[in-house]
């Protein structure tokens, strides 16, 4: 199932899609164009992800400061 992203960000064109493989869900941010959607999907597909373990939280906000744990997610 493809559905809108449940997380909010001020820059959706920089956010990555989120997949829940257990439930066959794909959450997509509100991208501004189909080209941005294509680029972000291909980046997510081709990026090696070390966080396959569901117990390890990840921050999907492209504006987050990983050193301080800050984010603009509302």
C-alpha positions in Angstrom: 0.0 0.0 0.0 1.3 3.4 -0.9 0.2 6.2 1.5 1.2 9.7 2.5 4.0 10.0 5.0 2.8 10.3 8.6 5.8 12.4 9.6 6.0 16.1 8.8 9.0 18.0 7.5 9.5 21.5 6.3 11.5 20.2 3.3 9.7 17.1 1.9 11.8 17.2 -1.3 14.9 16.2 0.8 13.1 13.5 2.9 13.4 9.9 2.0 10.4 7.5 1.6 9.8 5.0 4.4 9.0 1.4 3.9 7.4 -1.0 6.4 8.2 -4.4 4.9 6.3 -6.3 7.5 3.1 -4.6 6.4 4.0 -3.9 2.7 3.6 -0.2 3.2 5.4 2.6 1.5 5.1 6.1 3.0 5.9 9.0 0.6 6.5 12.6 1.6 4.6 15.2 -0.4 7.2 15.7 -3.1 6.9 18.7 -5.4 7.4 16.8 -8.7 7.5 13.3 -10.1 11.2 13.8 -10.8 11.9 14.5 -7.2 9.9 11.4 -6.3 11.9 9.3 -8.8 15.2 10.6 -7.5 14.4 10.0 -3.8 13.0 6.5 -4.4 16.1 5.5 -6.4 18.3 6.9 -3.7 16.4 5.0 -1.0 16.5 1.7 -3.0 20.2 2.0 -3.8 21.3 3.1 -0.4 22.8 0.4 1.9 20.8 0.6 5.1 22.3 -0.7 8.4 19.2 0.0 10.3 17.1 -3.1 9.2 16.6 -3.8 12.9 13.2 -2.3 13.9 14.4 -1.7 17.5 17.0 0.9 16.3 15.1 4.2 15.7 16.2 6.3 12.7 15.5 9.9 12.0 14.0 10.5 8.6 14.2 14.3 8.8 16.9 15.7 6.4 17.3 18.8 8.7 18.1 16.9 11.8 21.3 17.5 13.6 22.6 14.0 14.5 25.0 15.3 17.1 22.3 17.2 19.1 19.2 15.1 18.2 17.5 18.1 16.9 14.9 18.1 14.2 12.3 20.3 12.6 9.7 17.5 12.5 6.5 18.7 14.0 
